[in-house]
Amino acid sequence: MHRTTRRSFVVSATSAIGALSLPESLLARSEALMVADAELGLLIGKERAAIRRAMAQERIRGAAICLIRDGKPAWMEGFGVTDEASAHPVGLDTIFSI
């Protein structure tokens, strides 16, 4: 089994940067977009669980994900907090330093 490192997690999660260039009206939507396609919904459920596991194992406080399907955002979600002191949740407009 492949062990996720902080570096590999950050590299694989950089697609979230694409969310920063989306129109503001899209960013104002729900933290997790509604998914009509059941197959995609199952994939997102599995990925959501894997992301949470990796974050817990690697002690990663927060992350944002953007899944692109057919050239359009299919799933965007923030995980965790921006910092432990404030416990402010990660949102779609959270800016991360890499």
Backbone as a chain_set.jsonl record, in Angstrom:
{"seq": "MHRTTRRSFVVSATSAIGALSLPESLLARSEALMVADAELGLLIGKERAAIRRAMAQERIRGAAICLIRDGKPAWMEGFGVTDEASAHPVGLDTIFSI", "coords": {"N": [[0.846, -1.185, 0.0], [0.532, 2.19, -0.833], [2.033, 4.835, 0.877], [0.833, 7.907, 1.834], [2.438, 10.955, 1.585], [3.069, 14.205, 2.995], [3.997, 15.885, 1.004], [3.257, 14.509, -1.401], [0.519, 14.549, -1.044], [-0.059, 17.299, -1.113], [0.82, 17.885, -3.7], [-0.939, 16.329, -5.22], [-3.285, 17.559, -4.552], [-3.31, 20.041, -5.682], [-5.056, 20.729, -7.644], [-7.072, 22.12, -6.571], [-6.415, 24.733, -6.712], [-7.378, 25.612, -9.09], [-9.978, 26.191, -8.489], [-9.902, 28.737, -7.506], [-9.935, 30.411, -9.657], [-12.457, 30.387, -10.603], [-15.707, 31.729, -11.473], [-17.086, 34.204, -9.292], [-19.751, 33.823, -8.556], [-20.034, 31.08, -8.651], [-18.312, 30.29, -6.632], [-19.736, 31.132, -4.466], [-21.593, 29.225, -4.047], [-22.812, 26.199, -2.463], [-20.699, 24.358, -0.144], [-20.14, 21.729, -0.941], [-20.873, 20.57, -4.086], [-24.032, 19.635, -5.451], [-24.528, 16.405, -6.702], [-25.651, 14.811, -9.516], [-25.178, 12.481, -10.912], [-25.064, 9.179, -10.067], [-22.904, 7.368, -10.057], [-20.679, 9.047, -10.06], [-21.2, 10.233, -7.636], [-20.706, 8.082, -5.872], [-17.94, 7.758, -6.287], [-17.024, 10.229, -5.326], [-17.779, 10.002, -2.642], [-16.042, 7.938, -1.808], [-13.553, 9.156, -2.294], [-13.742, 11.359, -0.589], [-13.682, 10.099, 1.924], [-11.113, 8.951, 1.765], [-9.525, 11.24, 1.611], [-10.015, 12.435, 4.113], [-8.945, 10.412, 5.773], [-6.216, 10.444, 4.975], [-5.555, 13.067, 5.682], [-5.814, 12.918, 8.47], [-3.875, 10.96, 9.104], [-1.523, 12.213, 8.25], [-1.568, 14.523, 9.655], [-2.67, 16.883, 8.576], [-4.066, 19.991, 8.524], [-5.955, 21.376, 6.92], [-7.579, 21.359, 3.704], [-8.482, 21.88, 0.254], [-10.576, 20.783, -2.341], [-11.052, 20.284, -5.808], [-12.778, 18.778, -8.261], [-12.646, 18.185, -11.632], [-14.817, 17.589, -14.276], [-15.474, 16.719, -17.525], [-14.544, 19.216, -18.304], [-15.711, 20.937, -16.51], [-16.362, 22.082, -13.145], [-17.115, 19.468, -10.983], [-17.174, 18.736, -8.399], [-16.553, 20.428, -5.472], [-14.986, 21.086, -2.452], [-14.257, 21.996, 0.902], [-12.029, 20.903, 3.424], [-11.439, 20.313, 6.855], [-9.724, 22.758, 8.895], [-8.603, 26.219, 8.74], [-6.69, 27.064, 10.546], [-5.714, 25.728, 13.709], [-6.107, 27.278, 15.994], [-8.094, 29.254, 15.492], [-10.063, 27.676, 14.466], [-11.415, 28.054, 12.124], [-13.331, 27.035, 9.419], [-12.169, 25.438, 6.389], [-12.901, 26.816, 3.301], [-14.325, 27.257, -0.005], [-13.172, 29.561, -0.889], [-10.821, 29.796, 0.45], [-7.428, 30.634, 0.674], [-4.423, 29.03, 0.082], [-1.007, 28.658, 1.038], [1.684, 27.372, -0.778]], "CA": [[0.0, 0.0, 0.0], [1.3, 3.431, -0.95], [1.867, 5.758, 1.998], [0.698, 9.291, 1.41], [3.28, 11.913, 2.298], [2.534, 15.572, 2.892], [4.358, 16.411, -0.314], [2.412, 13.909, -2.432], [-0.847, 15.02, -0.823], [-0.136, 18.68, -1.61], [0.947, 17.85, -5.155], [-2.178, 15.81, -5.803], [-4.402, 18.437, -4.2], [-3.156, 21.364, -6.284], [-6.162, 21.052, -8.551], [-7.949, 23.057, -5.86], [-6.043, 26.094, -7.128], [-8.29, 25.957, -10.18], [-11.216, 26.736, -7.932], [-9.723, 30.158, -7.243], [-10.175, 31.179, -10.878], [-13.852, 30.238, -10.996], [-16.521, 32.924, -11.254], [-17.463, 34.402, -7.89], [-21.072, 33.253, -8.312], [-19.857, 29.654, -8.399], [-17.687, 30.155, -5.323], [-20.727, 31.416, -3.437], [-22.457, 28.048, -3.894], [-22.604, 25.271, -1.347], [-19.352, 23.802, -0.006], [-20.076, 20.54, -1.794], [-21.895, 20.685, -5.117], [-24.941, 18.5, -5.6], [-24.084, 15.537, -7.792], [-26.783, 14.052, -10.037], [-24.703, 11.196, -11.406], [-24.859, 8.283, -8.923], [-21.554, 6.804, -10.124], [-19.788, 10.109, -9.601], [-21.461, 10.377, -6.206], [-19.974, 7.014, -5.173], [-16.527, 8.1, -6.357], [-16.794, 11.352, -4.417], [-17.841, 9.461, -1.286], [-14.784, 7.208, -1.546], [-12.46, 10.129, -2.234], [-13.94, 12.151, 0.626], [-13.184, 9.273, 3.028], [-9.661, 8.813, 1.608], [-8.939, 12.543, 1.942], [-10.067, 12.58, 5.575], [-7.96, 9.472, 6.351], [-4.868, 10.955, 4.697], [-5.354, 14.266, 6.497], [-5.618, 12.492, 9.858], [-2.59, 10.265, 9.191], [-0.414, 13.143, 8.015], [-1.807, 15.703, 10.488], [-2.91, 18.026, 7.699], [-5.188, 20.725, 9.119], [-6.992, 21.771, 5.985], [-7.357, 21.178, 2.269], [-9.631, 22.155, -0.602], [-10.563, 19.888, -3.491], [-11.898, 20.613, -6.951], [-12.761, 17.717, -9.259], [-13.12, 18.677, -12.917], [-15.361, 16.536, -15.126], [-15.911, 17.281, -18.805], [-14.162, 20.618, -18.353], [-16.484, 21.743, -15.564], [-16.255, 21.6, -11.765], [-18.145, 18.5, -10.609], [-17.183, 18.628, -6.941], [-15.639, 21.309, -4.763], [-15.264, 20.971, -1.019], [-13.192, 22.299, 1.841], [-11.875, 19.935, 4.511], [-10.654, 20.746, 8.001], [-9.714, 24.15, 9.335], [-7.471, 27.016, 8.258], [-5.704, 26.911, 11.623], [-6.336, 25.127, 14.891], [-6.451, 28.29, 16.993], [-9.378, 29.887, 15.19], [-10.992, 26.611, 14.042], [-12.177, 28.554, 10.974], [-13.368, 25.955, 8.425], [-11.688, 25.68, 5.032], [-13.981, 27.023, 2.35], [-13.9, 27.3, -1.409], [-12.409, 30.778, -1.118], [-9.616, 29.785, 1.279], [-6.178, 30.692, -0.077], [-3.361, 28.262, 0.728], [0.356, 28.876, 0.565], [2.278, 26.083, -1.129]], "C": [[0.885, 1.24, 0.0], [0.992, 4.351, 0.226], [1.836, 7.175, 1.46], [1.605, 10.167, 2.257], [2.639, 13.293, 2.17], [2.792, 16.137, 1.509], [3.447, 15.835, -1.388], [0.961, 14.35, -2.285], [-1.01, 16.424, -1.395], [-0.071, 18.69, -3.128], [-0.354, 17.373, -5.789], [-3.37, 16.722, -5.543], [-4.323, 19.802, -4.867], [-4.248, 21.702, -7.278], [-7.132, 22.021, -7.894], [-7.635, 24.505, -6.239], [-6.956, 26.558, -8.254], [-9.574, 26.567, -9.679], [-11.108, 28.237, -7.691], [-10.009, 31.014, -8.47], [-11.615, 31.059, -11.362], [-14.618, 31.533, -10.752], [-16.994, 33.002, -9.802], [-18.829, 33.798, -7.576], [-20.988, 31.764, -8.022], [-19.241, 29.429, -7.034], [-18.687, 30.369, -4.2], [-21.66, 30.229, -3.197], [-22.058, 27.228, -2.687], [-21.183, 24.738, -1.334], [-19.175, 22.548, -0.857], [-21.216, 20.611, -2.812], [-22.756, 19.43, -5.167], [-24.516, 17.7, -6.832], [-25.26, 14.678, -8.247], [-26.371, 12.646, -10.431], [-24.344, 10.289, -10.223], [-23.445, 7.698, -8.903], [-20.522, 7.82, -9.63], [-19.958, 10.329, -8.108], [-20.736, 9.323, -5.382], [-18.476, 7.304, -5.152], [-16.194, 9.212, -5.366], [-16.835, 10.881, -2.973], [-16.562, 8.743, -0.892], [-13.616, 8.175, -1.402], [-12.544, 10.98, -0.977], [-13.379, 11.391, 1.844], [-11.664, 9.144, 2.964], [-8.944, 10.114, 1.985], [-8.909, 12.729, 3.458], [-9.068, 11.658, 6.267], [-6.541, 10.006, 6.181], [-4.573, 12.19, 5.541], [-5.093, 13.891, 7.951], [-4.251, 11.834, 10.032], [-1.416, 11.224, 9.114], [-0.528, 14.434, 8.825], [-1.912, 16.984, 9.646], [-4.172, 18.711, 8.2], [-6.305, 21.017, 8.148], [-6.585, 21.564, 4.54], [-8.636, 21.562, 1.529], [-9.473, 21.319, -1.864], [-11.486, 20.432, -4.568], [-11.708, 19.5, -7.971], [-13.384, 18.273, -10.53], [-13.6, 17.482, -13.732], [-15.934, 17.19, -16.376], [-15.67, 18.788, -18.858], [-14.898, 21.533, -17.393], [-16.296, 21.208, -14.145], [-17.431, 20.668, -11.443], [-18.261, 18.376, -9.097], [-16.14, 19.584, -6.391], [-16.0, 21.228, -3.291], [-14.026, 21.355, -0.219], [-13.206, 21.268, 2.96], [-11.047, 20.55, 5.626], [-10.78, 22.23, 8.282], [-8.498, 24.879, 8.792], [-6.336, 27.043, 9.275], [-6.434, 26.437, 12.874], [-6.804, 26.168, 15.904], [-7.831, 28.894, 16.739], [-10.465, 28.869, 14.865], [-11.897, 27.08, 12.903], [-12.166, 27.476, 9.889], [-12.803, 26.388, 7.069], [-12.902, 25.791, 4.123], [-13.442, 27.053, 0.934], [-13.089, 28.537, -1.723], [-11.149, 30.863, -0.262], [-8.374, 29.764, 0.386], [-5.108, 29.974, 0.732], [-2.016, 28.699, 0.198], [0.968, 27.497, 0.326], [3.779, 26.232, -1.15]], "O": [[1.863, 1.321, 0.743], [-0.172, 4.612, 0.531], [2.725, 7.584, 0.713], [1.553, 10.131, 3.486], [1.768, 13.506, 1.327], [1.929, 16.782, 0.914], [2.914, 16.584, -2.207], [0.252, 14.508, -3.279], [-1.991, 16.705, -2.085], [-0.821, 19.419, -3.777], [-0.818, 17.945, -6.775], [-4.367, 16.65, -6.261], [-5.191, 20.644, -4.638], [-4.354, 22.849, -7.712], [-7.924, 22.671, -8.577], [-8.481, 25.389, -6.104], [-7.271, 27.743, -8.363], [-10.194, 27.375, -10.371], [-12.122, 28.935, -7.675], [-10.293, 32.205, -8.345], [-11.954, 31.578, -12.426], [-14.22, 32.343, -9.915], [-17.267, 31.98, -9.172], [-19.053, 33.315, -6.466], [-21.776, 31.238, -7.237], [-19.603, 28.477, -6.342], [-18.508, 29.846, -3.1], [-22.433, 30.234, -2.239], [-21.092, 27.535, -1.988], [-20.529, 24.669, -2.375], [-18.108, 22.357, -1.441], [-22.385, 20.702, -2.437], [-22.275, 18.316, -4.955], [-24.187, 18.27, -7.872], [-25.805, 13.904, -7.46], [-27.16, 11.711, -10.289], [-23.425, 10.596, -9.463], [-22.855, 7.552, -7.832], [-19.61, 7.481, -8.876], [-18.987, 10.58, -7.395], [-20.209, 9.627, -4.312], [-17.817, 7.12, -4.129], [-15.194, 9.136, -4.652], [-16.016, 11.31, -2.16], [-16.058, 8.915, 0.217], [-12.79, 8.033, -0.501], [-11.52, 11.289, -0.367], [-12.689, 11.971, 2.683], [-10.994, 9.218, 3.994], [-7.881, 10.085, 2.606], [-7.89, 13.135, 4.017], [-8.416, 12.059, 7.232], [-5.759, 10.019, 7.131], [-3.465, 12.341, 6.057], [-4.232, 14.491, 8.595], [-3.545, 12.118, 11.001], [-0.428, 11.064, 9.831], [0.307, 15.329, 8.7], [-1.322, 18.015, 9.969], [-5.228, 18.086, 8.29], [-7.48, 20.919, 8.503], [-5.403, 21.589, 4.198], [-9.725, 21.569, 2.103], [-8.369, 21.168, -2.387], [-12.557, 20.969, -4.281], [-10.607, 19.303, -8.486], [-14.51, 18.772, -10.513], [-12.889, 16.487, -13.867], [-16.768, 18.092, -16.298], [-16.488, 19.54, -19.39], [-14.741, 22.753, -17.443], [-16.093, 20.008, -13.96], [-18.593, 21.038, -11.613], [-19.298, 17.969, -8.573], [-14.979, 19.552, -6.799], [-17.174, 21.292, -2.924], [-12.896, 21.072, -0.619], [-14.268, 20.816, 3.388], [-10.059, 21.235, 5.363], [-11.782, 22.869, 7.962], [-7.496, 24.262, 8.43], [-5.162, 27.044, 8.906], [-7.618, 26.713, 13.064], [-7.798, 25.953, 16.597], [-8.636, 29.029, 17.66], [-11.654, 29.168, 14.976], [-13.006, 26.573, 12.733], [-11.09, 27.042, 9.476], [-12.94, 27.54, 6.66], [-13.811, 24.963, 4.173], [-12.242, 26.892, 0.71], [-12.381, 28.565, -2.729], [-10.479, 31.896, -0.251], [-8.287, 28.966, -0.547], [-4.905, 30.263, 1.912], [-1.898, 29.071, -0.969], [0.792, 26.577, 1.126], [4.492, 25.266, -1.424]]}, "num_chains": 1, "name": "protein.A"}
